C-alpha cells in the first residue's frame, strides 16, 4: 500500500540567524549585571569620571611610582570575557563545559592583549562542545572508583590544550577581525555614514535578527571603543528607545480599535521597561511603518555622531533608565536629544502613514502578534499586553496551540495523570504534534499556550503564565474542560501548516508523561506495594497506609509522609473515578530516595472530602521514573470497564496486568 511522504519543512536562513543571535544573547544577557557594574565603576572613577579615584580608575601612579592597576582594566580584560566564556560553555555542556571554555578563553585573552569578547564567544562554546565529545568517547568505560580522577584530569589536560590553541591560533584571528571591524566602524563615523546602519538594524529588530548584530558585533566593538575613548556610540545603535516610542505615540493619536487602546500601555513597557519587542506587532500590522523606525533610528544616530555622545557600557534592557544610567558624563545632552529627536521623527513619519492609509487595526493586532511570535520562535512574554491577557483580563490566544502544561503543586502526581488523559484525548482528535507536559507550579514560565490546573491552584499559576489560556478542573480523570481544550485545539490548529509548526516554549524538565519507558523504572510498582483490602476507614488513615508502603520499600523517609498530609490539606488529590493519588509537596522531594508507587484498594469505599474513593495510589517520584506507571493508571481509570475489572480483581497479578505490566 502506498504511503504519502510529507517533506520536512526547510529551515530558512532567517531562522538560523535568529538561533545564532539567541545563542549569542544567551551568553551576554546573564552577565549584563557585570557589564553594568563595570560601566558604573568606569563612569565614576576613571580620570574623566564623576569621582576620579586613581586607585580604582587605573590612572596615575602609587606612592612607589608604579602605575595604578585599578578595577576598570582587569574587569574588562579578564572578568567579563571569562564570564561570557563560562556561560557559553555551560550552555553547551553544563558546569564542566563552562570551566573548560573559560580555561581556553584565558589563552585568547593573554594572546591578544585586548578585551576578547568575540574570542570568549568562540572559545566558551567550543570548549564545552569538545569536552562533551571527549567525555562521550570513554563514557561507561571508566573503572569504578576512577571517575573523579579521569574527569578532573581530562578537563584539566584538554583545557590546557585549548588555552594554547587560543593563544597561538584563535587570538591572532579574532584580533585581526576586531581591528578590521573597528576600522569599518571608524570609516563610517569619519564619513558621516554611521546613520545608514539603521537601514539594516531597525528591520533586523522587527525580524528578531538584532541579537546576532548587537551581541555578536556591536557590543564587543563598543566595549573596546569605550575602553579607549571612555564611551561608545555603538551601544545606542540598536538600544535607542526613541524610534519605537514614536511609532507607539502615533498609534495613540491616529490608530484605531485595539491597537489605539493598547498603545499607551505598550509605550510604558517599551520606554521605561526596555522591552522593545512590544512595538514589533504594530510595525508588522503596517509594514510601511518600518520607514518610521528607520527614519527615527537614523536621526538618533546622527544626533549622537554630531554631539560626540555615547554610553560607557551596554544599556540592557533598552530602557531610558538603563540608557541614562550608562551615559558618559559629557554625553547627557546628546543622548537625551538623540532619544527625543528619534521619537519625534519616528512619530511624524508614522503619523503620516497611519493617516494616509486605510486599515483596520481591530483584528490585525492579534494576527500581527501571532506573526511576531512565529518569527521569534516562541511566545512573547509581553504579548498579553497586546492580546488582552494579564491582570484583569482574559488571555486571547493569538496563534495555534503548540504546547499545553498541566500543573500541580509538586508536578509529580495529579498533573502527570491529568496530562496523560488530556494528551490521549488530543492525540485521538488528530493533533499528535501538540505537546502536553506536566510541571510544578513553581517551575512554570510564561511560555505555554494553555495551562491546566486544579481549581484551587489557578490563581497561583496565573502569576507566572499571564499570557496563557487557563483552564481550572476539579476532576482530573473525566473533566468536561478537557473536551473544551480539544475543541480549542481544533479551532486554533485548523490548518496543516499550524499543526506542523514546531512546539515552542517546552522545557526539557517537563517531559511528556509517557515518554519514560517502563524499562527505565524497574520495580517502581512492586507486588508487595499492592493491597487489595485496605484497612483504613478515613482519608488521613488511607494516606498513612499508602505512605507506609512507600516507607517500607525504603523509597521515602518519614518526612515525606508528613508532606503527603500537607499536600492534601492544601489541594485535594482526588482525581475522579474513585481514585486518589496522595503525594508529597514540591518542597518534600529531598525526602524521596527512589521512585515508587503503592496501590491500596478499599472495596467498601472511604470518604475523601465528600467524594467516594476506592483506590488510593501513593506516589514518590525521582527524575520522572514513575510517570510511565501513572500514565498506565490514568488510561485505566478513564475506562469504566477497566475500573469495574479493578473492583472485581481477586489477585495482585490481575491489578498489575490491568496497569499494562508497568514493570515489564
Secondary structure, DSSP 8 states (H G I E B T S, - for coil): ------------HHHHHHHHHHHHHHHHGGGHHHHHHHHHHHHHHSTTSTT--HHHHT-SB-TTS-B--TTHHHIIIIIHHHHHHHHHHHHHHHHHHHHHHHHHHHHHHHHH-S--HHHHHHHHHHHHHHHHHHHHHTTT-S-TT-HHHHHHHHHHHHHHHHHHHIIIIIHHHHHHHHHHHHHHHHHHHHTT-GGGGHHHHHHHHHTT-HHHHIIIIIHHHHHHHHHHHS-BGGGGTTT--HHHHHHHHHHHHH--HHHHHHHHHHHHHHHTT--GGGGHHHHHHTGGGHHHHHHHHHHHHHHHHHHT--BSS--SS--HHHHHHTB-TT-HHHHHHHHHHHHHHHHHHHHHHHHHS----TTHHHHHHHHHHHHHTS--TTHHHHHT-STTS-----S---EEEEEESSSSSHHHHHHHHHHHHHHHTT-TTSEEEEEEGGG--TT-SEEEEETTTHHHHHHH-TTSEEEEES-TTT-THHHHHHHHHHHHT-SHHHHHS---S--TTS--GGGS-GGGSTTSS-GGGEESS----SHHHHHHHHHHHHHHTTSB-HHHHHHHHHHHHHS--EEETTEE--B--GGGGGGB-S-EEEEEEEEEEEEETTEEEEEEEEEE-STTTTHHHHHHHHHHHT-HHHHHHHHH--SHHHHHHHTT-TT-
